[in-house]
Amino acid sequence: MGDIIKESSTNQFNKRALLDRCGVNDTLSLIGKRWLMTVLYEISLGNNQFTALKKSVTEISEHVLAKRIADLTGQGLISKKEIGDTIPLQITYTVTEKGKQLLSLVNGLYHWNRHWYK
């Protein structure tokens, strides 16, 4: 529910104005979603199933984890693969080239932050 903003709200107006002024704001909005980059990073490390992600990021709720996986899939940052005829159905996630490029850019931000703020 936190992602829903009424179309007529001042926040929606400001969001559109920011996007019109600078496309980078769209990217910052995406990567600024709580847990999104953590989930992407964990998948890149090989924690590529829901249960493995839940074990590696214990602080995240299952609901938010499922939402972030959907966000990452929808943005083309990860791909989803169903494994054969297993019961229960097993799904694995893999970071796409687009996701790898984003991780590379965010790694630069991480190092910038470490240099200037820690």
Secondary structure, DSSP 8 states (H G I E B T S, - for coil): -TT---TTSHHHHHHHHHHHH-THHHHHHHHTSTTHHHHHHHHHTT--SHHHHHHHSTTS-HHHHHHHHHHHHHTTSEEEEEETT-SS-EEEEEE-HHHHHHHHHHHHHHHHHHHHH-
